Amino acid sequence: MSIAYVSLKCHEKSTYTLNFPPMHRAEQVMDRKIGQEESDDVRRQKPGDVRRKQPEEVSQLESRKVITRYLSPCCRGRGLEYLDIHKYEDAQKAEKMMICPMCDFNGYQELTSHEISHVKLQLINGLSIIHSIGSERILKQRSITRPWGESYLGNDYETTKFVRENTTIPVMEIMEYWVSDDTQWWLMSKVPGERLDLVWDGFNPEQQQTLILEIVDYIAQARKFTRPTPQTADGAPIRDNLLGSMNRVEMLTTDKEEWFARITPYLTNESDSQKRHLKEDYPVKPGDKFVLTHGDLNASNILVQDGHVTGIIDWEHSGFFPEWWEWVYSLKMASGGYGRLLLAELGKRFGAYRKQYHFSLDYAKPKGREQATSNSKIYKSRKSMK
């Protein structure tokens, strides 16, 4: 299948040649109309290659029936440049070309529009979708309906608002928040910088340690705020979003009996001995503090610029949790060199909670799977039963 030449004129009105592989039926139709055997050097060019044509090439192209159209230097849709919007058949083909399936924006609308949208789909992550609006705003949408059928607003909005008003931790400014059609919406200002997971390897060890220290300093600010019980920033009951499938129930409490009564319906695969060990290992005691916790210090939630932290985002898993929560969650989620340095500094500043980590593995054990660690009582009780 041959590659068709398309002669374009950019805004500077210089003539360029773009080579496109036939990806759409409309492209193949135009390719057959040209009926031109391309030379080997053209065939070897990659899709999207752009080069300035020599004068003799321009005259050769003008003798061929090639569509010439004024477009921006970046092509506005694969196959669209082959169509003449004034022809009925081409207009129909353009209408069937889906440019954006999220909003049903098609090729006909693209060719007849004098504006290019500056609203872009930036990220789809779990239950959230983030739209970029121009260069300074973000629109985030998140369903309040969970996969198990319940409605839950979550913690992101209230915690971000609380942190912005009470600390110097760099977070997004929420300009507007509302709920409609079972969906939460945030209109926010962008935080400058790049995601740390994308640029981490570009920093030397000294710069990496500087970033880790800044992150932990900000976390120390959050931990100064405490509550007598687990709760969200606005005082609402908080869900268990760390310890596996138990996220349908409310968070750990200082009352062991109350907590065990909540989780018992989900312990369908454990023996009485295993349940007893789980209850004995309960890591929360009366009088424990519950500190403001981010809950997901993954490198993708840290923004950096010029070697410094410019933003800590995505407070979806935040709230007032036991003091060990941040370290345990980071041990579960953070990875690579970033994860090792973060855990070391968190452990140095606030303590390393390995016993609570082993408890979390027992507690979060998926039904029917051996998830407990060799240091846990449940694991040892299973071994003794064999």
C-alpha positions as CSV (number, residue, x, y, z in Angstrom):
1,M,0.0,0.0,0.0
2,S,1.6,3.3,-1.1
3,I,2.0,6.5,0.9
4,A,0.2,9.5,-0.5
5,Y,1.8,12.9,-0.8
6,V,-0.3,15.8,0.7
7,S,0.7,19.3,-0.1
8,L,-0.1,21.7,2.8
9,K,0.4,25.3,3.5
10,C,1.1,26.4,7.1
11,H,0.4,29.8,8.6
12,E,3.7,31.1,7.2
13,K,2.4,30.1,3.7
14,S,5.5,27.9,3.0
15,T,4.8,24.7,1.2
16,Y,5.6,21.5,3.0
17,T,5.1,17.8,2.3
18,L,3.7,15.5,4.9
19,N,3.7,11.8,4.5
20,F,0.8,9.9,6.1
21,P,0.2,6.1,6.1
22,P,-3.3,5.1,4.8
23,M,-5.1,4.7,8.1
24,H,-8.7,5.6,7.1
25,R,-10.8,4.7,4.1
26,A,-10.9,8.3,3.0
27,E,-7.1,8.3,2.9
28,Q,-7.1,5.1,0.8
29,V,-9.6,6.7,-1.7
30,M,-7.4,9.7,-2.1
31,D,-4.4,7.4,-2.5
32,R,-6.0,5.6,-5.4
33,K,-7.0,8.9,-7.0
34,I,-3.3,9.9,-7.1
35,G,-2.3,6.6,-8.6
36,Q,1.4,7.5,-8.2
37,E,4.2,5.0,-7.5
38,E,6.4,6.5,-4.8
39,S,10.1,6.2,-4.8
40,D,12.0,4.0,-2.3
41,D,13.3,7.0,-0.4
42,V,9.7,8.3,0.2
43,R,8.5,4.9,1.3
44,R,11.3,4.8,3.9
45,Q,10.1,8.0,5.5
46,K,8.3,7.7,8.8
47,P,4.7,8.9,9.2
48,G,4.6,12.6,10.1
49,D,8.0,13.4,8.5
50,V,8.0,17.1,7.4
51,R,10.5,18.5,5.0
52,R,10.7,21.6,2.8
53,K,10.1,20.8,-0.9
54,Q,12.5,21.9,-3.6
55,P,11.0,24.1,-6.4
56,E,11.0,21.3,-8.9
57,E,9.0,19.1,-6.5
58,V,6.4,21.8,-6.1
59,S,5.8,22.0,-9.8
60,Q,5.5,18.2,-10.0
61,L,3.0,18.1,-7.1
62,E,1.0,20.9,-8.7
63,S,0.6,18.8,-11.8
64,R,-0.8,16.0,-9.8
65,K,-4.4,16.2,-8.4
66,V,-3.4,16.8,-4.8
67,I,-5.6,18.7,-2.4
68,T,-4.0,21.9,-1.1
69,R,-5.5,23.3,2.1
70,Y,-4.5,25.9,4.7
71,L,-3.9,24.1,8.0
72,S,-1.9,24.8,11.2
73,P,1.6,23.2,11.2
74,C,0.2,20.4,13.4
75,C,-2.3,18.3,11.5
76,R,-5.8,18.6,12.9
77,G,-7.0,15.0,12.4
78,R,-5.7,12.0,10.5
79,G,-7.4,11.7,7.1
80,L,-9.2,15.1,7.3
81,E,-6.6,16.8,5.1
82,Y,-7.7,14.5,2.2
83,L,-11.3,15.7,2.3
84,D,-13.0,18.6,0.4
85,I,-15.7,19.8,2.9
86,H,-17.7,21.3,0.0
87,K,-18.3,17.9,-1.5
88,Y,-21.3,16.1,-0.1
89,E,-19.6,12.7,0.1
90,D,-16.5,14.1,1.8
91,A,-18.6,16.0,4.3
92,Q,-20.4,12.7,5.2
93,K,-17.1,11.0,5.7
94,A,-15.8,13.8,7.9
95,E,-19.0,13.6,10.0
96,K,-18.3,9.9,10.7
97,M,-14.7,10.6,11.8
98,M,-14.7,10.7,15.6
99,I,-12.1,13.2,16.8
100,C,-13.1,13.0,20.5
101,P,-15.3,10.1,21.6
102,M,-15.6,11.8,25.1
103,C,-17.7,14.6,23.6
104,D,-18.8,13.3,20.2
105,F,-16.7,15.9,18.4
106,N,-16.4,14.7,14.8
107,G,-14.3,15.6,11.7
108,Y,-17.0,17.8,10.1
109,Q,-17.1,20.0,13.2
110,E,-13.3,20.1,13.2
111,L,-13.0,21.2,9.5
112,T,-15.7,23.8,9.8
113,S,-14.5,25.3,13.1
114,H,-12.4,28.4,13.1
115,E,-11.2,27.7,16.7
116,I,-9.2,24.8,18.2
117,S,-10.4,23.6,21.6
118,H,-8.2,24.4,24.6
119,V,-10.1,21.9,26.8
120,K,-8.2,18.7,26.9
121,L,-8.7,15.3,28.5
122,Q,-5.6,15.1,30.7
123,L,-6.1,12.0,32.8
124,I,-8.5,9.1,33.5
125,N,-7.6,7.5,36.8
126,G,-9.9,5.0,38.5
127,L,-13.2,6.9,39.2
128,S,-11.7,10.4,38.4
129,I,-11.3,12.3,35.1
130,I,-9.2,15.4,34.8
131,H,-9.7,18.0,32.1
132,S,-7.1,20.7,31.3
133,I,-8.7,24.1,30.6
134,G,-6.2,26.3,28.9
135,S,-2.9,26.7,30.7
136,E,-4.0,27.7,34.2
137,R,-7.1,25.7,35.1
138,I,-8.1,22.1,35.8
139,L,-11.6,20.6,35.9
140,K,-11.8,17.4,37.9
141,Q,-14.8,15.1,38.0
142,R,-15.4,12.1,40.2
143,S,-18.3,9.8,40.6
144,I,-19.8,9.6,44.1
145,T,-21.1,6.1,43.4
146,R,-18.7,3.4,44.4
147,P,-18.4,0.1,42.6
148,W,-20.3,-1.7,45.4
149,G,-23.3,0.6,44.9
150,E,-22.9,3.0,47.8
151,S,-22.6,6.8,47.5
152,Y,-19.5,8.4,49.1
153,L,-18.1,11.9,48.6
154,G,-14.6,11.1,49.7
155,N,-12.0,13.3,51.3
156,D,-10.3,15.2,48.5
157,Y,-12.2,18.5,48.6
158,E,-12.5,19.1,52.4
159,T,-8.9,18.1,53.1
160,T,-7.4,20.2,50.2
161,K,-9.4,23.2,51.5
162,F,-8.3,22.6,55.1
163,V,-4.6,22.2,54.1
164,R,-4.7,25.4,52.0
165,E,-6.2,27.5,54.8
166,N,-4.1,26.1,57.7
167,T,-0.6,25.2,56.4
168,T,2.0,26.3,53.8
169,I,1.8,22.9,52.0
170,P,1.5,23.7,48.3
171,V,-1.9,22.4,47.1
172,M,-4.3,23.4,44.3
173,E,-6.6,26.3,44.8
174,I,-10.2,25.1,44.5
175,M,-12.1,27.9,42.9
176,E,-15.4,26.2,42.7
177,Y,-16.9,22.9,43.9
178,W,-20.3,21.4,43.3
179,V,-22.1,18.1,43.1
180,S,-24.5,17.2,40.3
181,D,-25.7,14.1,38.5
182,D,-24.0,11.8,41.1
183,T,-20.7,13.5,40.2
184,Q,-18.4,15.8,42.1
185,W,-16.8,18.6,40.2
186,W,-13.7,20.7,41.1
187,L,-12.6,23.8,39.2
188,M,-9.0,24.4,40.3
189,S,-5.9,26.4,39.5
190,K,-3.0,24.4,38.1
191,V,0.1,23.9,40.3
192,P,3.3,24.6,38.5
193,G,5.8,21.8,38.0
194,E,6.1,18.3,36.7
195,R,5.2,15.0,38.2
196,L,8.1,13.7,40.3
197,D,7.7,10.1,39.0
198,L,8.4,11.4,35.5
199,V,11.6,13.3,36.4
200,W,13.0,11.5,39.4
201,D,15.8,9.8,37.6
202,G,17.0,13.1,36.2
203,F,18.0,14.4,39.7
204,N,21.4,13.5,41.3
205,P,21.4,11.9,44.8
206,E,21.8,15.2,46.6
207,Q,18.8,16.8,44.8
208,Q,16.7,13.7,45.4
209,Q,17.4,13.9,49.1
210,T,16.5,17.6,49.1
211,L,13.1,16.7,47.6
212,I,12.5,14.0,50.1
213,L,13.3,16.3,53.0
214,E,10.9,18.9,51.6
215,I,8.1,16.4,51.3
216,V,8.6,15.1,54.8
217,D,8.7,18.6,56.2
218,Y,5.3,19.3,54.6
219,I,3.9,16.1,56.0
220,A,5.2,17.1,59.4
221,Q,3.1,20.3,59.1
222,A,0.0,18.2,58.5
223,R,0.7,15.8,61.4
224,K,0.5,18.7,63.8
225,F,-3.3,18.6,63.4
226,T,-4.8,15.8,65.5
227,R,-8.3,14.5,66.4
228,P,-9.4,12.1,69.1
229,T,-11.0,9.7,66.5
230,P,-10.6,8.8,62.9
231,Q,-12.5,11.3,60.7
232,T,-12.3,13.5,57.6
233,A,-11.1,17.1,57.7
234,D,-14.7,18.2,58.2
235,G,-15.4,15.7,61.0
236,A,-17.3,13.1,59.0
237,P,-16.8,9.3,59.5
238,I,-13.9,8.1,57.4
239,R,-13.7,4.9,55.3
240,D,-11.1,2.2,55.5
241,N,-9.3,2.8,52.2
242,L,-6.0,1.2,53.1
243,L,-6.7,-2.2,54.4
244,G,-8.0,-4.0,51.3
245,S,-11.6,-5.0,50.8
246,M,-12.7,-3.5,54.1
247,N,-13.2,-0.1,52.5
248,R,-16.9,-0.6,52.7
249,V,-16.9,-0.1,56.5
250,E,-15.9,2.9,58.6
251,M,-12.3,3.4,59.7
252,L,-10.5,1.8,62.7
253,T,-11.7,3.0,66.1
254,T,-10.2,3.1,69.6
255,D,-12.8,0.5,70.6
256,K,-11.5,-2.9,69.6
257,E,-14.9,-4.6,70.1
258,E,-16.7,-2.1,67.9
259,W,-14.1,-2.5,65.1
260,F,-14.2,-6.3,65.3
261,A,-18.0,-6.3,65.1
262,R,-17.8,-4.2,61.9
263,I,-15.4,-6.5,60.1
264,T,-16.7,-9.9,61.2
265,P,-19.2,-10.2,58.3
266,Y,-16.3,-10.0,55.9
267,L,-14.2,-12.6,57.6
268,T,-15.8,-15.6,55.8
269,N,-12.6,-17.5,55.1
270,E,-10.9,-17.4,58.5
271,S,-11.0,-19.9,61.3
272,D,-11.9,-19.0,64.9
273,S,-8.2,-19.1,65.8
274,Q,-7.3,-16.7,62.9
275,K,-10.0,-14.3,64.0
276,R,-8.7,-14.4,67.5
277,H,-5.2,-13.6,66.4
278,L,-6.4,-10.7,64.2
279,K,-8.3,-9.2,67.2
280,E,-5.3,-9.6,69.5
281,D,-3.1,-7.8,67.0
282,Y,-5.4,-4.8,66.7
283,P,-2.9,-1.8,66.5
284,V,-5.1,1.0,67.9
285,K,-5.4,1.6,71.6
286,P,-7.5,4.1,73.7
287,G,-5.6,7.4,73.9
288,D,-3.9,7.1,70.5
289,K,-3.6,10.2,68.4
290,F,-5.1,10.5,64.9
291,V,-3.0,12.8,62.8
292,L,-3.8,14.5,59.5
293,T,-2.4,12.1,56.8
294,H,-2.1,12.4,53.1
295,G,-2.4,8.6,52.6
296,D,-0.9,8.3,49.1
297,L,2.6,9.8,48.8
298,N,3.2,8.2,45.5
299,A,5.7,10.1,43.3
300,S,2.9,10.8,40.8
301,N,1.2,13.0,43.4
302,I,4.3,15.2,44.0
303,L,5.0,18.1,41.6
304,V,8.4,19.6,41.4
305,Q,10.1,22.5,39.6
306,D,13.8,23.7,39.7
307,G,14.7,21.0,42.1
308,H,12.0,21.9,44.7
309,V,8.5,20.7,45.6
310,T,5.8,22.9,44.2
311,G,2.7,20.8,44.9
312,I,1.3,17.9,46.8
313,I,-1.9,16.8,45.1
314,D,-4.6,14.2,45.2
315,W,-5.7,14.2,48.8
316,E,-8.4,11.6,48.0
317,H,-7.1,9.1,50.6
318,S,-6.5,11.7,53.3
319,G,-8.0,12.2,56.7
320,F,-7.2,11.8,60.4
321,F,-5.6,8.4,60.7
322,P,-3.4,6.6,63.3
323,E,0.1,7.9,63.5
324,W,1.5,4.8,61.7
325,W,-0.8,5.1,58.7
326,E,1.4,7.3,56.5
327,W,4.5,5.0,56.9
328,V,2.5,1.8,56.3
329,Y,0.8,3.1,53.2
330,S,4.0,4.4,51.8
331,L,5.6,1.0,52.3
332,K,2.8,-0.5,50.4
333,M,2.6,2.0,47.5
334,A,5.9,3.9,47.1
335,S,8.5,2.1,45.0
336,G,12.0,2.4,43.6
337,G,14.7,4.8,44.8
338,Y,12.0,7.4,45.7
339,G,10.1,4.9,47.9
340,R,13.3,3.8,49.7
341,L,14.4,7.3,50.5
342,L,10.8,8.4,51.5
343,L,10.4,5.4,53.9
344,A,13.8,6.0,55.5
345,E,13.0,9.7,56.2
346,L,9.5,9.0,57.4
347,G,10.8,6.3,59.7
348,K,13.5,8.6,61.0
349,R,11.1,11.5,61.7
350,F,8.0,9.7,62.8
351,G,8.9,6.0,63.4
352,A,8.8,2.8,61.4
353,Y,5.8,0.7,62.1
354,R,6.5,-2.8,60.9
355,K,4.2,-4.5,63.3
356,Q,1.3,-2.4,62.0
357,Y,2.4,-3.2,58.5
358,H,2.2,-7.0,59.1
359,F,-1.2,-6.5,60.7
360,S,-2.4,-4.6,57.6
361,L,-1.4,-7.5,55.4
362,D,-3.4,-9.9,57.5
363,Y,-6.4,-7.5,57.5
364,A,-6.3,-6.9,53.8
365,K,-5.9,-10.5,52.8
366,P,-8.1,-11.2,49.8
367,K,-10.6,-14.1,50.2
368,G,-9.0,-17.4,49.4
369,R,-5.5,-16.1,48.9
370,E,-2.4,-16.5,51.2
371,Q,-1.5,-12.8,51.7
372,A,-0.2,-12.8,55.3
373,T,3.5,-12.4,56.0
374,S,5.8,-14.9,57.7
375,N,6.0,-12.6,60.7
376,S,2.2,-12.6,61.4
377,K,0.3,-14.7,63.8
378,I,-2.3,-15.6,61.1
379,Y,0.4,-17.0,58.8
380,K,1.8,-19.1,61.7
381,S,-1.6,-20.4,62.6
382,R,-2.2,-21.5,59.0
383,K,1.1,-23.3,59.0
384,S,0.3,-25.2,62.2
385,M,-3.1,-26.3,60.7
386,K,-1.4,-28.0,57.8
